[in-house]
């Protein structure tokens, strides 16, 4: 899932401080799972903003809505009839949702309420870790299901590097060496021959190095 974290409220206030009518828009997908932008977080932010403006002696309308997703046209259409009532929107979706909202309602200011961090997994409640950088050319079949692109600080494809010690990355004693994890996993699978096979030079054109990406499925297009 896409993992995000709340922006400092001071930063949000700075973007909407001159507005009189504000709509806080949550998303019921990834940011709900990581407790950064779902219905609960929308209510908390809206309440905090109302309190701030009240303390400033300002009369500001702060309304709330949470959409199923902000990265699909059909769900963004749900607020079309009310968008014009506001001076600005604060989206608690990931960066994709904020941009899609801004494209959909291009005359309405749409500000981010969260910082989008990475594609990750839930280790436990309150702890999320990066697992994927969406490179567009997955290597997991040969690395035991552990990604060296996202989990190795140097993105080493034939590791480990010379900086790892006792199974830990040189950047932090708290960070597992990705290649130690890969070796351990391949041993458990009795597939150490995969480790002995050199990974070819990666085609980074499928990554961000190739510019903004697009996936087209003609079989799904009407």
SVG drawing of the C-alpha trace seen along z (x, -y; Angstrom):
<svg xmlns="http://www.w3.org/2000/svg" viewBox="-25 -38 59 65">
<polyline fill="none" stroke="black" stroke-width="0.4" points="0.0,0.0 1.0,-3.6 2.2,-4.8 1.7,-8.4 2.1,-10.5 0.2,-13.6 1.6,-17.0 2.3,-19.3 -0.9,-21.3 1.2,-24.5 2.1,-23.8 -1.6,-23.1 -2.7,-26.3 -0.2,-28.3 -1.7,-27.2 -5.3,-27.9 -5.1,-30.7 -6.8,-33.3 -9.7,-31.0 -13.2,-31.4 -14.7,-28.1 -12.6,-24.9 -13.4,-21.3 -11.3,-18.5 -11.3,-15.5 -10.3,-12.1 -9.6,-8.8 -10.9,-5.4 -8.0,-3.4 -4.3,-3.3 -4.2,-6.4 -7.0,-5.0 -5.0,-1.8 -1.9,-3.8 -4.2,-6.1 -3.1,-9.3 -6.1,-10.4 -9.2,-8.4 -12.5,-9.5 -11.1,-9.7 -8.2,-11.8 -10.4,-14.1 -12.5,-14.7 -9.5,-15.4 -8.0,-17.8 -11.3,-19.6 -11.8,-20.0 -8.2,-21.3 -8.7,-23.9 -12.0,-25.1 -10.4,-25.5 -7.4,-27.4 -9.6,-29.8 -11.9,-30.3 -8.9,-31.2 -7.9,-33.7 -11.3,-35.3 -12.1,-34.3 -15.3,-32.8 -14.2,-30.0 -16.4,-27.2 -14.6,-23.8 -16.5,-20.9 -15.6,-17.2 -16.1,-14.4 -14.3,-11.1 -14.4,-9.5 -13.9,-5.8 -10.9,-6.7 -9.4,-9.9 -7.6,-8.2 -10.8,-7.3 -12.9,-9.7 -16.2,-8.2 -15.5,-8.8 -14.3,-12.4 -17.6,-13.1 -19.4,-12.6 -18.4,-16.1 -18.8,-18.0 -22.1,-19.6 -20.5,-21.1 -16.9,-22.0 -17.8,-25.5 -19.0,-26.3 -15.4,-26.4 -12.3,-28.5 -10.0,-25.6 -9.8,-21.8 -7.3,-20.0 -6.8,-16.4 -5.7,-13.8 -5.1,-11.3 -1.6,-10.3 0.1,-12.5 -1.7,-10.7 -5.1,-11.6 -4.1,-15.2 -2.9,-15.6 -6.0,-13.8 -8.3,-16.0 -6.4,-19.1 -6.8,-17.9 -10.5,-17.2 -11.3,-20.5 -8.5,-22.7 -10.0,-26.0 -10.2,-25.0 -7.0,-25.1 -6.3,-21.6 -3.6,-21.4 -2.0,-18.2 -2.7,-17.3 -0.3,-14.4 3.3,-13.6 3.4,-10.5 6.3,-8.3 6.6,-5.0 5.0,-1.7 5.1,0.4 3.6,2.9 2.2,2.9 4.7,4.5 2.4,3.7 0.0,1.0 1.9,-2.3 4.8,-0.8 5.1,-0.7 8.2,0.2 9.2,-0.3 8.9,2.8 8.7,1.5 9.9,-1.4 7.7,-0.6 10.7,-0.2 8.5,1.4 10.8,4.4 10.3,6.8 13.3,8.9 11.6,10.8 11.5,14.1 15.3,14.4 15.9,12.7 13.7,14.9 10.8,12.4 13.0,9.7 13.6,6.5 17.1,5.1 15.9,2.0 13.7,0.8 15.5,2.5 19.1,2.0 20.3,-1.6 22.6,-1.4 20.1,0.6 22.9,3.1 21.8,5.9 24.7,8.3 25.4,8.0 26.0,7.6 28.3,4.6 31.4,4.3 29.7,2.1 27.3,4.6 28.3,6.0 26.7,8.9 23.7,8.8 23.1,5.1 23.4,2.2 26.1,-0.3 23.6,-3.2 22.1,-1.9 22.5,0.9 18.7,1.1 18.4,1.7 18.8,5.3 21.1,5.8 18.8,6.6 21.3,9.0 21.7,10.9 17.9,11.3 18.0,12.5 20.8,15.1 18.9,16.4 15.7,16.7 17.4,18.4 19.0,20.9 15.7,21.7 14.3,22.3 17.4,24.4 18.0,22.0 21.4,20.6 22.2,21.1 20.1,18.0 22.5,16.0 25.5,17.4 23.9,16.1 24.9,12.5 22.0,10.2 22.3,8.3 22.4,4.6 19.0,3.3 16.9,1.5 16.1,-1.7 13.9,-3.0 11.0,-1.4 11.8,-3.3 11.4,-7.1 14.6,-7.5 12.4,-7.0 10.0,-9.8 6.4,-9.7 5.0,-6.2 1.7,-4.9 0.1,-1.4 -2.4,-0.8 -4.6,2.3 -6.3,2.2 -8.4,5.3 -10.0,3.3 -10.6,0.1 -14.2,-0.5"/>
</svg>
